[in-house]
Amino acid sequence: MPVFVRGVEVGGADFVELTKTLNISASGACIVSTHAMRPDQMVQLTFPAPSSVFSSTIPAETPPIPARVKRQEPSGELRLIGVEFLRPLE
């Protein structure tokens, strides 16, 4: 599932990245990223909504979901980032 991730790299630079989730649950997600992040760092996840030519009532994206980085593992040139949502999804 595509997701925008907004956060701060280990070096201190802000970033916004369009990436994808490998899995997602009510309490968290595993995302793929090119950016190194710190444990316990806060990030914002935004899921783009599918485009619809028939309805203008569907928002272009979901509200940002605040999450905390719990772990990361290298995977080649990428990182697998485990995040925990501050509030479980409904």
C-alpha positions as CSV (number, residue, x, y, z in Angstrom):
1,M,0.0,0.0,0.0
2,P,1.5,3.4,-0.9
3,V,2.2,5.8,1.9
4,F,3.8,9.2,2.3
5,V,6.3,9.4,5.3
6,R,7.3,12.7,6.7
7,G,10.1,12.8,9.3
8,V,13.7,13.8,10.1
9,E,16.7,11.8,9.0
10,V,19.4,10.7,11.5
11,G,21.5,13.6,10.1
12,G,18.8,16.1,11.0
13,A,17.4,16.8,7.5
14,D,13.6,16.9,7.0
15,F,12.2,14.5,4.4
16,V,9.0,13.5,2.7
17,E,9.1,10.2,0.9
18,L,6.5,8.3,-1.1
19,T,7.1,4.6,-0.3
20,K,5.1,1.5,0.6
21,T,4.0,-0.6,3.5
22,L,5.0,-4.3,3.6
23,N,2.4,-4.9,6.3
24,I,-0.1,-2.9,8.4
25,S,-2.2,-3.6,11.4
26,A,-4.4,-1.6,13.7
27,S,-1.4,-0.8,15.9
28,G,1.5,-0.3,13.5
29,A,3.1,-0.9,10.1
30,C,6.3,-2.0,8.4
31,I,7.4,0.5,5.8
32,V,10.3,0.5,3.3
33,S,12.5,3.7,3.4
34,T,15.7,5.1,1.9
35,H,16.1,7.2,5.1
36,A,17.8,6.2,8.3
37,M,15.7,7.1,11.4
38,R,16.2,7.0,15.1
39,P,14.4,4.6,17.5
40,D,11.5,6.5,19.2
41,Q,11.6,9.2,16.5
42,M,8.2,10.5,15.5
43,V,7.0,10.3,11.9
44,Q,3.7,11.2,10.1
45,L,2.2,8.7,7.7
46,T,-0.4,9.8,5.1
47,F,-2.1,7.3,2.9
48,P,-3.2,8.6,-0.6
49,A,-6.8,7.9,-1.4
50,P,-7.7,6.3,-4.7
51,S,-8.7,8.8,-7.4
52,S,-12.3,8.8,-8.4
53,V,-13.8,10.5,-11.4
54,F,-17.3,9.9,-10.0
55,S,-17.1,11.5,-6.6
56,S,-15.7,14.8,-5.4
57,T,-16.6,13.9,-1.8
58,I,-13.6,11.5,-1.4
59,P,-10.6,13.3,0.1
60,A,-7.3,13.2,-1.8
61,E,-5.6,11.6,1.2
62,T,-6.2,10.4,4.8
63,P,-5.4,12.7,7.7
64,P,-1.8,12.3,8.9
65,I,-1.3,9.3,11.3
66,P,1.4,10.0,14.0
67,A,3.7,7.1,14.6
68,R,6.8,6.2,16.5
69,V,9.8,4.4,15.0
70,K,10.3,1.2,17.0
71,R,13.0,-0.6,14.9
72,Q,14.8,-0.6,11.6
73,E,16.7,-3.3,9.7
74,P,18.9,-2.8,6.6
75,S,17.7,-4.5,3.5
76,G,20.2,-3.9,0.7
77,E,20.1,-0.1,0.0
78,L,16.8,0.2,1.8
79,R,15.6,0.0,5.4
80,L,12.7,-1.8,6.8
81,I,11.2,0.5,9.4
82,G,8.7,-0.8,12.1
83,V,6.5,2.0,13.4
84,E,3.8,2.0,16.1
85,F,0.8,4.2,15.7
86,L,0.2,6.6,18.7
87,R,-3.5,5.6,18.5
88,P,-4.7,2.3,17.1
89,L,-6.5,2.6,13.7
90,E,-10.2,2.0,13.8
